[in-house]
Amino acid sequence: MDAILFYAFAAIAVLAAVVVIAQRNPIYSAFALVVTLCSLAVIFGLLGSPFIAALQVIVYAGAIMVLFLFVLMLLNVRREEEHPEARGGRTLAGIGLALVTLLVLQAGSVLVRSERSPSLEFDASTTRMAEVLFSPHFLYAFEATSILILAALVGAVVLAKKEL
């Protein structure tokens, strides 16, 4: 049963990700990204990592997507206009980039499988994740990310500010 649910939610995640890319309306694209992120949360839960699944929903599908939608609605972004002459080139470039990405991921997967030692087991328990996230090793990365998000928010407000 777990395998069936895994493949079903994996298919939903892939289809929603395709909608994110193919959709011309940015609001619909953002909502499709929420579906993708929630599907990934279910997959993490099925793989035995409820903490990462909860983080996926709370942080990404919750906070980050609310920020994206806030900026999209604040800037009043309209539907993208289609240019017929540029469409074919972008489609070919997108397909090529997807194939290169799949090849790189497959090659990386083969290398990781061949170099894996028995002592490097994946541990996604809540205790281990807390130890890693709250260690001094990630302190500066966390602070830099918060400053970057704050700068993006200030930039969005400046762009959306209308002169009176």
CNS distance restraints for C-alpha pairs under 8 A (distance, minus, plus):
assign (resid   1 and name CA) (resid   5 and name CA) 6.34 0.50 0.50
assign (resid   2 and name CA) (resid   6 and name CA) 5.97 0.50 0.50
assign (resid   2 and name CA) (resid  46 and name CA) 6.80 0.50 0.50
assign (resid   3 and name CA) (resid   7 and name CA) 6.18 0.50 0.50
assign (resid   4 and name CA) (resid   8 and name CA) 6.06 0.50 0.50
assign (resid   5 and name CA) (resid   9 and name CA) 6.07 0.50 0.50
assign (resid   6 and name CA) (resid  10 and name CA) 5.99 0.50 0.50
assign (resid   6 and name CA) (resid  43 and name CA) 5.96 0.50 0.50
assign (resid   6 and name CA) (resid  46 and name CA) 6.86 0.50 0.50
assign (resid   7 and name CA) (resid  11 and name CA) 6.04 0.50 0.50
assign (resid   8 and name CA) (resid  12 and name CA) 6.31 0.50 0.50
assign (resid   9 and name CA) (resid  13 and name CA) 6.03 0.50 0.50
assign (resid   9 and name CA) (resid  39 and name CA) 5.51 0.50 0.50
assign (resid   9 and name CA) (resid  40 and name CA) 7.48 0.50 0.50
assign (resid   9 and name CA) (resid  42 and name CA) 7.16 0.50 0.50
assign (resid   9 and name CA) (resid  43 and name CA) 6.71 0.50 0.50
assign (resid  10 and name CA) (resid  14 and name CA) 6.20 0.50 0.50
assign (resid  10 and name CA) (resid  39 and name CA) 7.03 0.50 0.50
assign (resid  10 and name CA) (resid  40 and name CA) 7.44 0.50 0.50
assign (resid  10 and name CA) (resid  43 and name CA) 7.23 0.50 0.50
assign (resid  11 and name CA) (resid  15 and name CA) 6.07 0.50 0.50
assign (resid  12 and name CA) (resid  16 and name CA) 5.99 0.50 0.50
assign (resid  12 and name CA) (resid  36 and name CA) 7.19 0.50 0.50
assign (resid  12 and name CA) (resid  39 and name CA) 6.70 0.50 0.50
assign (resid  13 and name CA) (resid  17 and name CA) 6.05 0.50 0.50
assign (resid  13 and name CA) (resid  35 and name CA) 7.06 0.50 0.50
assign (resid  13 and name CA) (resid  36 and name CA) 4.51 0.50 0.50
assign (resid  13 and name CA) (resid  37 and name CA) 7.46 0.50 0.50
assign (resid  13 and name CA) (resid  39 and name CA) 5.41 0.50 0.50
assign (resid  13 and name CA) (resid  40 and name CA) 6.62 0.50 0.50
assign (resid  14 and name CA) (resid  18 and name CA) 6.25 0.50 0.50
assign (resid  14 and name CA) (resid  36 and name CA) 7.31 0.50 0.50
assign (resid  15 and name CA) (resid  19 and name CA) 6.35 0.50 0.50
assign (resid  16 and name CA) (resid  20 and name CA) 6.26 0.50 0.50
assign (resid  16 and name CA) (resid  32 and name CA) 5.33 0.50 0.50
assign (resid  16 and name CA) (resid  33 and name CA) 6.69 0.50 0.50
assign (resid  16 and name CA) (resid  35 and name CA) 6.34 0.50 0.50
assign (resid  16 and name CA) (resid  36 and name CA) 5.42 0.50 0.50
assign (resid  17 and name CA) (resid  21 and name CA) 6.53 0.50 0.50
assign (resid  17 and name CA) (resid  32 and name CA) 6.90 0.50 0.50
assign (resid  17 and name CA) (resid  33 and name CA) 6.47 0.50 0.50
assign (resid  17 and name CA) (resid  36 and name CA) 6.01 0.50 0.50
assign (resid  18 and name CA) (resid  22 and name CA) 6.00 0.50 0.50
assign (resid  19 and name CA) (resid  23 and name CA) 5.53 0.50 0.50
assign (resid  19 and name CA) (resid  29 and name CA) 6.64 0.50 0.50
assign (resid  19 and name CA) (resid  32 and name CA) 6.31 0.50 0.50
assign (resid  20 and name CA) (resid  28 and name CA) 7.70 0.50 0.50
assign (resid  20 and name CA) (resid  29 and name CA) 4.40 0.50 0.50
assign (resid  20 and name CA) (resid  30 and name CA) 6.85 0.50 0.50
assign (resid  20 and name CA) (resid  32 and name CA) 5.51 0.50 0.50
assign (resid  20 and name CA) (resid  33 and name CA) 5.94 0.50 0.50
assign (resid  21 and name CA) (resid  29 and name CA) 7.18 0.50 0.50
assign (resid  23 and name CA) (resid  28 and name CA) 6.89 0.50 0.50
assign (resid  23 and name CA) (resid  29 and name CA) 5.62 0.50 0.50
assign (resid  24 and name CA) (resid  29 and name CA) 7.42 0.50 0.50
assign (resid  24 and name CA) (resid  79 and name CA) 5.73 0.50 0.50
assign (resid  24 and name CA) (resid  80 and name CA) 5.40 0.50 0.50
assign (resid  24 and name CA) (resid  81 and name CA) 7.94 0.50 0.50
assign (resid  25 and name CA) (resid  29 and name CA) 6.24 0.50 0.50
assign (resid  25 and name CA) (resid  78 and name CA) 6.94 0.50 0.50
assign (resid  25 and name CA) (resid  79 and name CA) 4.59 0.50 0.50
assign (resid  25 and name CA) (resid  80 and name CA) 6.57 0.50 0.50
assign (resid  26 and name CA) (resid  30 and name CA) 6.09 0.50 0.50
assign (resid  26 and name CA) (resid  72 and name CA) 7.39 0.50 0.50
assign (resid  26 and name CA) (resid  77 and name CA) 7.25 0.50 0.50
assign (resid  26 and name CA) (resid  78 and name CA) 7.53 0.50 0.50
assign (resid  26 and name CA) (resid  79 and name CA) 6.81 0.50 0.50
assign (resid  27 and name CA) (resid  31 and name CA) 6.36 0.50 0.50
assign (resid  27 and name CA) (resid  69 and name CA) 6.96 0.50 0.50
assign (resid  27 and name CA) (resid  72 and name CA) 7.14 0.50 0.50
assign (resid  28 and name CA) (resid  32 and name CA) 6.19 0.50 0.50
assign (resid  29 and name CA) (resid  33 and name CA) 6.27 0.50 0.50
assign (resid  30 and name CA) (resid  34 and name CA) 6.45 0.50 0.50
assign (resid  30 and name CA) (resid  65 and name CA) 7.20 0.50 0.50
assign (resid  30 and name CA) (resid  68 and name CA) 7.48 0.50 0.50
assign (resid  30 and name CA) (resid  69 and name CA) 7.00 0.50 0.50
assign (resid  31 and name CA) (resid  35 and name CA) 6.55 0.50 0.50
assign (resid  32 and name CA) (resid  36 and name CA) 6.31 0.50 0.50
assign (resid  33 and name CA) (resid  37 and name CA) 6.15 0.50 0.50
assign (resid  34 and name CA) (resid  38 and name CA) 6.13 0.50 0.50
assign (resid  34 and name CA) (resid  61 and name CA) 5.32 0.50 0.50
assign (resid  34 and name CA) (resid  65 and name CA) 6.97 0.50 0.50
assign (resid  35 and name CA) (resid  39 and name CA) 6.11 0.50 0.50
assign (resid  36 and name CA) (resid  40 and name CA) 6.26 0.50 0.50
assign (resid  37 and name CA) (resid  41 and name CA) 6.28 0.50 0.50
assign (resid  37 and name CA) (resid  56 and name CA) 6.81 0.50 0.50
assign (resid  37 and name CA) (resid  57 and name CA) 7.06 0.50 0.50
assign (resid  37 and name CA) (resid  60 and name CA) 7.01 0.50 0.50
assign (resid  37 and name CA) (resid  61 and name CA) 5.88 0.50 0.50
assign (resid  38 and name CA) (resid  42 and name CA) 6.44 0.50 0.50
assign (resid  38 and name CA) (resid  56 and name CA) 7.30 0.50 0.50
assign (resid  38 and name CA) (resid  57 and name CA) 6.10 0.50 0.50
assign (resid  38 and name CA) (resid  61 and name CA) 6.64 0.50 0.50
assign (resid  39 and name CA) (resid  43 and name CA) 6.36 0.50 0.50
assign (resid  40 and name CA) (resid  44 and name CA) 6.19 0.50 0.50
assign (resid  40 and name CA) (resid  53 and name CA) 7.64 0.50 0.50
assign (resid  40 and name CA) (resid  56 and name CA) 7.63 0.50 0.50
assign (resid  41 and name CA) (resid  45 and name CA) 6.24 0.50 0.50
assign (resid  41 and name CA) (resid  52 and name CA) 7.42 0.50 0.50
assign (resid  41 and name CA) (resid  53 and name CA) 4.28 0.50 0.50
assign (resid  41 and name CA) (resid  54 and name CA) 6.99 0.50 0.50
assign (resid  41 and name CA) (resid  56 and name CA) 5.56 0.50 0.50
assign (resid  41 and name CA) (resid  57 and name CA) 6.35 0.50 0.50
assign (resid  42 and name CA) (resid  46 and name CA) 6.20 0.50 0.50
assign (resid  42 and name CA) (resid  53 and name CA) 6.54 0.50 0.50
assign (resid  43 and name CA) (resid  47 and name CA) 6.22 0.50 0.50
assign (resid  43 and name CA) (resid  53 and name CA) 7.78 0.50 0.50
assign (resid  44 and name CA) (resid  48 and name CA) 6.60 0.50 0.50
assign (resid  44 and name CA) (resid  49 and name CA) 5.51 0.50 0.50
assign (resid  44 and name CA) (resid  50 and name CA) 6.74 0.50 0.50
assign (resid  44 and name CA) (resid  52 and name CA) 6.56 0.50 0.50
assign (resid  44 and name CA) (resid  53 and name CA) 5.19 0.50 0.50
assign (resid  45 and name CA) (resid  49 and name CA) 5.14 0.50 0.50
assign (resid  45 and name CA) (resid  50 and name CA) 4.80 0.50 0.50
assign (resid  45 and name CA) (resid  52 and name CA) 7.68 0.50 0.50
assign (resid  45 and name CA) (resid  53 and name CA) 5.45 0.50 0.50
assign (resid  48 and name CA) (resid 124 and name CA) 7.99 0.50 0.50
assign (resid  49 and name CA) (resid  53 and name CA) 6.37 0.50 0.50
assign (resid  49 and name CA) (resid 124 and name CA) 5.70 0.50 0.50
assign (resid  49 and name CA) (resid 125 and name CA) 6.59 0.50 0.50
assign (resid  50 and name CA) (resid  54 and name CA) 6.10 0.50 0.50
assign (resid  51 and name CA) (resid  55 and name CA) 6.21 0.50 0.50
assign (resid  51 and name CA) (resid 124 and name CA) 7.53 0.50 0.50
assign (resid  51 and name CA) (resid 125 and name CA) 6.95 0.50 0.50
assign (resid  51 and name CA) (resid 126 and name CA) 5.72 0.50 0.50
assign (resid  52 and name CA) (resid  56 and name CA) 6.01 0.50 0.50
assign (resid  52 and name CA) (resid 124 and name CA) 7.36 0.50 0.50
assign (resid  53 and name CA) (resid  57 and name CA) 6.48 0.50 0.50
assign (resid  54 and name CA) (resid  58 and name CA) 6.05 0.50 0.50
assign (resid  55 and name CA) (resid  59 and name CA) 5.48 0.50 0.50
assign (resid  55 and name CA) (resid  60 and name CA) 7.40 0.50 0.50
assign (resid  56 and name CA) (resid  60 and name CA) 5.32 0.50 0.50
assign (resid  56 and name CA) (resid  61 and name CA) 6.51 0.50 0.50
assign (resid  57 and name CA) (resid  61 and name CA) 4.79 0.50 0.50
assign (resid  57 and name CA) (resid  62 and name CA) 5.95 0.50 0.50
assign (resid  58 and name CA) (resid  62 and name CA) 4.83 0.50 0.50
assign (resid  58 and name CA) (resid  63 and name CA) 6.54 0.50 0.50
assign (resid  59 and name CA) (resid  63 and name CA) 5.09 0.50 0.50
assign (resid  59 and name CA) (resid  64 and name CA) 6.24 0.50 0.50
assign (resid  60 and name CA) (resid  64 and name CA) 4.95 0.50 0.50
assign (resid  60 and name CA) (resid  65 and name CA) 6.24 0.50 0.50
assign (resid  61 and name CA) (resid  65 and name CA) 5.45 0.50 0.50
assign (resid  61 and name CA) (resid  66 and name CA) 7.79 0.50 0.50
assign (resid  62 and name CA) (resid  66 and name CA) 6.08 0.50 0.50
assign (resid  63 and name CA) (resid  67 and name CA) 6.30 0.50 0.50
assign (resid  64 and name CA) (resid  68 and name CA) 6.26 0.50 0.50
assign (resid  65 and name CA) (resid  69 and name CA) 6.07 0.50 0.50
assign (resid  66 and name CA) (resid  70 and name CA) 5.96 0.50 0.50
assign (resid  67 and name CA) (resid  71 and name CA) 6.23 0.50 0.50
assign (resid  68 and name CA) (resid  72 and name CA) 6.14 0.50 0.50
assign (resid  69 and name CA) (resid  73 and name CA) 5.99 0.50 0.50
assign (resid  70 and name CA) (resid  74 and name CA) 5.87 0.50 0.50
assign (resid  71 and name CA) (resid  75 and name CA) 6.00 0.50 0.50
assign (resid  71 and name CA) (resid 153 and name CA) 7.83 0.50 0.50
assign (resid  71 and name CA) (resid 156 and name CA) 6.20 0.50 0.50
assign (resid  72 and name CA) (resid  76 and name CA) 6.05 0.50 0.50
assign (resid  72 and name CA) (resid  77 and name CA) 5.76 0.50 0.50
assign (resid  73 and name CA) (resid  77 and name CA) 6.70 0.50 0.50
assign (resid  74 and name CA) (resid 156 and name CA) 7.80 0.50 0.50
assign (resid  74 and name CA) (resid 157 and name CA) 7.80 0.50 0.50
assign (resid  74 and name CA) (resid 160 and name CA) 6.15 0.50 0.50
assign (resid  75 and name CA) (resid 156 and name CA) 7.45 0.50 0.50
assign (resid  75 and name CA) (resid 159 and name CA) 7.21 0.50 0.50
assign (resid  75 and name CA) (resid 160 and name CA) 5.15 0.50 0.50
assign (resid  82 and name CA) (resid  87 and name CA) 7.64 0.50 0.50
assign (resid  83 and name CA) (resid  87 and name CA) 6.39 0.50 0.50
assign (resid  84 and name CA) (resid  88 and name CA) 7.63 0.50 0.50
assign (resid  86 and name CA) (resid  90 and name CA) 6.40 0.50 0.50
assign (resid  87 and name CA) (resid  91 and name CA) 6.18 0.50 0.50
assign (resid  88 and name CA) (resid  92 and name CA) 6.30 0.50 0.50
assign (resid  89 and name CA) (resid  93 and name CA) 6.07 0.50 0.50
assign (resid  90 and name CA) (resid  94 and name CA) 5.95 0.50 0.50
assign (resid  91 and name CA) (resid  95 and name CA) 6.21 0.50 0.50
assign (resid  92 and name CA) (resid  96 and name CA) 6.06 0.50 0.50
assign (resid  93 and name CA) (resid  97 and name CA) 6.03 0.50 0.50
assign (resid  94 and name CA) (resid  98 and name CA) 6.09 0.50 0.50
assign (resid  95 and name CA) (resid  99 and name CA) 6.23 0.50 0.50
assign (resid  96 and name CA) (resid 100 and name CA) 6.21 0.50 0.50
assign (resid  97 and name CA) (resid 101 and name CA) 6.06 0.50 0.50
assign (resid  98 and name CA) (resid 102 and name CA) 6.18 0.50 0.50
assign (resid  99 and name CA) (resid 103 and name CA) 6.20 0.50 0.50
assign (resid 100 and name CA) (resid 104 and name CA) 6.16 0.50 0.50
assign (resid 101 and name CA) (resid 105 and name CA) 6.10 0.50 0.50
assign (resid 102 and name CA) (resid 106 and name CA) 6.04 0.50 0.50
assign (resid 103 and name CA) (resid 107 and name CA) 6.08 0.50 0.50
assign (resid 104 and name CA) (resid 108 and name CA) 6.06 0.50 0.50
assign (resid 105 and name CA) (resid 109 and name CA) 6.05 0.50 0.50
assign (resid 106 and name CA) (resid 110 and name CA) 6.28 0.50 0.50
assign (resid 107 and name CA) (resid 111 and name CA) 6.28 0.50 0.50
assign (resid 108 and name CA) (resid 112 and name CA) 6.09 0.50 0.50
assign (resid 109 and name CA) (resid 113 and name CA) 6.14 0.50 0.50
assign (resid 110 and name CA) (resid 114 and name CA) 6.20 0.50 0.50
assign (resid 111 and name CA) (resid 115 and name CA) 6.13 0.50 0.50
assign (resid 112 and name CA) (resid 116 and name CA) 5.78 0.50 0.50
assign (resid 116 and name CA) (resid 120 and name CA) 6.90 0.50 0.50
assign (resid 123 and name CA) (resid 128 and name CA) 6.83 0.50 0.50
assign (resid 124 and name CA) (resid 128 and name CA) 6.45 0.50 0.50
assign (resid 124 and name CA) (resid 129 and name CA) 6.13 0.50 0.50
assign (resid 125 and name CA) (resid 129 and name CA) 6.17 0.50 0.50
assign (resid 126 and name CA) (resid 130 and name CA) 6.10 0.50 0.50
assign (resid 127 and name CA) (resid 131 and name CA) 6.25 0.50 0.50
assign (resid 128 and name CA) (resid 132 and name CA) 6.29 0.50 0.50
assign (resid 129 and name CA) (resid 133 and name CA) 5.99 0.50 0.50
assign (resid 130 and name CA) (resid 134 and name CA) 5.83 0.50 0.50
assign (resid 131 and name CA) (resid 135 and name CA) 5.95 0.50 0.50
assign (resid 132 and name CA) (resid 137 and name CA) 7.96 0.50 0.50
assign (resid 132 and name CA) (resid 138 and name CA) 7.67 0.50 0.50
assign (resid 133 and name CA) (resid 138 and name CA) 6.20 0.50 0.50
assign (resid 134 and name CA) (resid 138 and name CA) 6.88 0.50 0.50
assign (resid 134 and name CA) (resid 139 and name CA) 7.12 0.50 0.50
assign (resid 135 and name CA) (resid 139 and name CA) 6.85 0.50 0.50
assign (resid 136 and name CA) (resid 140 and name CA) 7.83 0.50 0.50
assign (resid 138 and name CA) (resid 142 and name CA) 6.11 0.50 0.50
assign (resid 139 and name CA) (resid 143 and name CA) 6.33 0.50 0.50
assign (resid 140 and name CA) (resid 144 and name CA) 5.97 0.50 0.50
assign (resid 141 and name CA) (resid 145 and name CA) 6.08 0.50 0.50
assign (resid 142 and name CA) (resid 146 and name CA) 6.31 0.50 0.50
assign (resid 143 and name CA) (resid 147 and name CA) 6.29 0.50 0.50
assign (resid 144 and name CA) (resid 148 and name CA) 6.13 0.50 0.50
assign (resid 145 and name CA) (resid 149 and name CA) 6.20 0.50 0.50
assign (resid 146 and name CA) (resid 150 and name CA) 6.17 0.50 0.50
assign (resid 147 and name CA) (resid 151 and name CA) 6.12 0.50 0.50
assign (resid 148 and name CA) (resid 152 and name CA) 6.20 0.50 0.50
assign (resid 149 and name CA) (resid 153 and name CA) 6.22 0.50 0.50
assign (resid 150 and name CA) (resid 154 and name CA) 6.24 0.50 0.50
assign (resid 151 and name CA) (resid 155 and name CA) 6.04 0.50 0.50
assign (resid 152 and name CA) (resid 156 and name CA) 6.12 0.50 0.50
assign (resid 153 and name CA) (resid 157 and name CA) 6.33 0.50 0.50
assign (resid 154 and name CA) (resid 158 and name CA) 6.23 0.50 0.50
assign (resid 155 and name CA) (resid 159 and name CA) 6.14 0.50 0.50
assign (resid 156 and name CA) (resid 160 and name CA) 6.07 0.50 0.50
assign (resid 157 and name CA) (resid 161 and name CA) 5.98 0.50 0.50
